[in-house]
């Protein structure tokens, strides 16, 4: 299960350390309004999908809530069907960059991504900062 904070599920972006700090700063600055997860991770963690209107706590490197996010979009699709608009909302310069960054991230995490791998595209907005 994913962590819970203040009665909400919690979101930890990227890998703890510099990556998480950078991603969180982009969220707080309004330059990152989306993220992507592997559908298989939900089954592994016994978690249901997020839903539009759900709020989650965004966690920092120490596991503290730094913001509350509200989901504005949830889409499930194959990796190669992710649209440019989603990649742009994640803060990437191009769809090719988005694909490359995500493939490398999941490869390093031990879960290589194929073109047909199913991902969950989440769009969100910050509704409060801690």
ABEGO torsion letter per residue (X at the ends): XBBBBGGBBBBBBEBBEAAAAAAAAAAAAGABABBBBBAAAAAAAGBBBBBBGBBBBBBBAAGBBABBBBBABBBBBBAAABBAAAAAAAGBABAAAAAAAAAAAAAAAGBBBBAABBBBBBBBBBABBX
